[in-house]
Amino acid sequence: MERPGGDITRLLHAAAQGDRSAFQRVFPLVYDELKNVASARLAVERDGHTLNATALVHEAYLKLVDNRATEWQSRSHFFAIAAQAMRRILIDHAKRRNAQRRGKGESAVPLEFADAERRPDLFNDVQAADLIALNDALDELSRFNPRGADVVQYRFFGGLANPEIGEVLGISEVTVRRAWTVARAWLRGRLGDEAAVRTETLMSRPEESDA
């Protein structure tokens, strides 16, 4: 089914002009896509996480509704801003999870000791650690390569494809691919190969073959 991108863009333009009801009408048009993205992002958290995909979508949408200063431009722009909201929510929850572990006297889990079959609880905590490590790495990357950090953020937290990222950033798809290649190489060095590969798997899209 074709995405109602034109309707979304039209409503967002109306919202940017002050029509708050227009923004409310966007939600049903983007809900399924937002939930798919949320489900993929929650794959890095443990089973039984207190924040499920539906809750993540609603929390993110509430942040977007409260963000009255945003001049909405297009469907891709909406999902880019949604990516930022989801990132903040997920990182806050992951950090609270880690704080709870420390409060119980539990030590951090080294990534190399994760074993999904023998200790699924251990493995899921490592996944949460990957998410926090990625967030910290993106903050560092943004200081000297903001474009690369944006590309990673929009892919991972927003589920955007390369053409959509190019639209948001005002660059060509070729430039997006190059930025992704550079950012991915840096993340591999920063996170380590194993953690980087786990993260990249969650960022991959079936229709893309960029290496």
C-alpha positions as CSV (number, residue, x, y, z in Angstrom):
1,M,0.0,0.0,0.0
2,E,1.3,3.4,-0.9
3,R,2.2,5.6,2.1
4,P,0.0,8.6,2.5
5,G,3.0,10.9,2.4
6,G,1.2,13.7,0.6
7,D,-1.5,13.8,3.2
8,I,1.0,13.8,6.0
9,T,3.0,16.6,4.5
10,R,-0.1,18.7,3.9
11,L,-1.3,18.2,7.4
12,L,2.2,19.0,8.8
13,H,2.3,22.2,6.8
14,A,-1.0,23.2,8.3
15,A,0.3,22.4,11.8
16,A,3.3,24.5,11.1
17,Q,0.9,27.4,10.4
18,G,-0.7,26.9,13.8
19,D,-3.5,24.4,13.1
20,R,-3.1,22.0,16.1
21,S,-6.0,19.9,14.9
22,A,-4.1,19.1,11.7
23,F,-1.2,17.6,13.8
24,Q,-3.7,15.4,15.7
25,R,-4.9,14.0,12.3
26,V,-1.3,13.0,11.5
27,F,-1.2,10.4,14.2
28,P,-3.5,7.7,12.6
29,L,-1.5,8.1,9.3
30,V,1.9,7.4,10.9
31,Y,0.9,5.1,13.7
32,D,1.7,1.8,12.1
33,E,5.1,3.0,10.8
34,L,6.0,4.4,14.2
35,K,5.0,1.2,15.9
36,N,7.1,-0.9,13.5
37,V,10.1,1.4,14.2
38,A,9.4,1.2,17.9
39,S,9.2,-2.6,17.9
40,A,12.6,-2.8,16.1
41,R,14.2,-0.5,18.5
42,L,12.9,-2.3,21.5
43,A,14.6,-5.4,20.2
44,V,17.7,-4.2,22.0
45,E,15.9,-4.4,25.3
46,R,15.1,-7.3,27.5
47,D,11.8,-9.3,27.3
48,G,9.2,-7.9,29.7
49,H,10.5,-4.4,29.3
50,T,8.1,-2.0,31.0
51,L,8.0,0.1,27.8
52,N,6.4,-1.7,25.0
53,A,6.1,-0.6,21.4
54,T,2.7,1.0,21.9
55,A,3.8,2.9,24.9
56,L,7.0,4.1,23.2
57,V,5.0,5.4,20.2
58,H,2.6,7.3,22.5
59,E,5.4,8.7,24.6
60,A,7.2,9.9,21.5
61,Y,4.0,11.4,20.0
62,L,3.3,13.3,23.2
63,K,6.8,14.8,23.0
64,L,6.1,15.8,19.4
65,V,2.8,17.4,20.3
66,D,4.5,19.5,23.0
67,N,7.2,20.5,20.5
68,R,5.4,23.6,19.3
69,A,8.5,25.3,18.0
70,T,9.1,22.8,15.2
71,E,8.4,24.0,11.7
72,W,7.1,20.7,10.2
73,Q,8.2,20.3,6.6
74,S,7.4,16.8,5.4
75,R,6.8,13.2,6.3
76,S,10.5,12.4,6.4
77,H,11.1,15.4,8.6
78,F,8.4,14.2,11.0
79,F,10.1,10.8,11.3
80,A,13.5,12.4,11.8
81,I,12.1,14.4,14.7
82,A,10.3,11.3,16.0
83,A,13.7,9.5,15.9
84,Q,15.1,12.1,18.3
85,A,12.2,11.7,20.6
86,M,12.4,7.9,20.6
87,R,16.2,8.0,21.2
88,R,15.7,10.2,24.3
89,I,12.9,7.9,25.7
90,L,14.8,4.7,25.1
91,I,18.1,6.0,26.5
92,D,16.3,7.3,29.7
93,H,14.7,3.8,30.2
94,A,18.0,2.0,29.6
95,K,19.8,4.2,32.0
96,R,17.1,3.7,34.7
97,R,17.5,-0.1,34.1
98,N,21.3,0.2,34.7
99,A,20.8,2.3,37.8
100,Q,18.4,-0.3,39.2
101,R,21.0,-3.0,38.6
102,R,23.7,-0.9,40.4
103,G,21.3,-0.2,43.2
104,K,20.9,-4.0,43.8
105,G,24.6,-4.4,43.9
106,E,24.8,-6.0,40.5
107,S,27.9,-5.4,38.4
108,A,28.0,-4.3,34.8
109,V,28.1,-7.2,32.3
110,P,31.1,-7.4,29.9
111,L,29.9,-7.7,26.3
112,E,32.0,-10.7,25.6
113,F,30.3,-12.8,28.2
114,A,26.8,-12.5,26.8
115,D,25.1,-15.8,26.1
116,A,21.5,-15.8,24.9
117,E,20.9,-19.5,25.4
118,R,22.4,-20.0,28.9
119,R,21.5,-16.6,30.4
120,P,18.8,-14.8,28.4
121,D,18.5,-12.2,31.2
122,L,22.3,-11.5,30.9
123,F,22.1,-11.2,27.2
124,N,19.2,-8.7,27.3
125,D,21.1,-6.5,29.7
126,V,24.1,-6.6,27.3
127,Q,21.7,-5.4,24.6
128,A,20.6,-2.5,26.7
129,A,24.3,-1.7,27.3
130,D,24.8,-1.7,23.6
131,L,22.1,0.9,23.2
132,I,23.6,3.2,25.8
133,A,27.1,2.7,24.3
134,L,25.6,3.7,20.9
135,N,24.1,6.8,22.3
136,D,27.3,7.9,24.0
137,A,29.2,7.2,20.7
138,L,26.7,9.3,18.7
139,D,27.2,12.2,21.1
140,E,30.9,11.9,20.6
141,L,30.6,11.5,16.8
142,S,28.3,14.6,16.5
143,R,31.1,16.8,17.8
144,F,33.3,16.3,14.8
145,N,31.0,14.6,12.2
146,P,27.4,15.8,12.9
147,R,26.2,14.7,9.5
148,G,27.4,11.1,10.1
149,A,25.8,11.1,13.6
150,D,22.5,12.3,12.1
151,V,22.5,9.6,9.4
152,V,23.0,6.9,12.1
153,Q,20.3,8.4,14.3
154,Y,17.8,8.6,11.5
155,R,18.5,5.0,10.4
156,F,18.5,3.5,13.9
157,F,16.0,5.4,15.9
158,G,13.7,6.7,13.0
159,G,13.8,3.8,10.5
160,L,14.4,6.2,7.6
161,A,15.8,4.9,4.3
162,N,18.7,6.7,2.6
163,P,16.5,8.8,0.2
164,E,14.4,10.0,3.2
165,I,17.6,10.9,5.2
166,G,18.8,12.8,2.2
167,E,15.6,14.7,2.0
168,V,15.8,15.7,5.7
169,L,19.5,16.7,5.5
170,G,19.2,18.3,2.1
171,I,21.9,16.1,0.6
172,S,22.0,13.5,-2.2
173,E,21.5,9.8,-1.5
174,V,25.1,9.2,-2.6
175,T,26.3,11.6,0.1
176,V,24.1,9.8,2.6
177,R,25.7,6.5,1.7
178,R,29.2,8.0,2.0
179,A,28.4,9.5,5.4
180,W,27.0,6.2,6.6
181,T,30.2,4.4,5.5
182,V,32.4,6.8,7.3
183,A,30.2,6.8,10.4
184,R,30.0,3.1,10.5
185,A,33.7,2.7,10.3
186,W,34.2,5.1,13.2
187,L,31.5,3.3,15.3
188,R,33.3,0.0,14.7
189,G,36.4,1.4,16.2
190,R,34.6,3.1,19.0
191,L,32.2,0.3,20.0
192,G,34.3,-2.7,19.0
193,D,33.4,-5.1,16.1
194,E,31.0,-7.3,18.0
195,A,28.9,-4.5,19.5
196,A,29.0,-2.6,16.2
197,V,27.8,-5.6,14.2
198,R,24.9,-6.1,16.6
199,T,23.9,-2.4,16.3
200,E,24.3,-2.5,12.5
201,T,22.0,-5.5,12.2
202,L,19.2,-3.5,13.9
203,M,19.9,-0.5,11.5
204,S,19.8,-2.6,8.3
205,R,16.9,-2.4,5.9
206,P,16.0,-5.4,3.6
207,E,15.8,-3.2,0.5
208,E,19.3,-1.7,0.9
209,S,22.5,-3.4,-0.1
210,D,25.0,-0.6,0.9
211,A,28.0,-2.1,2.5
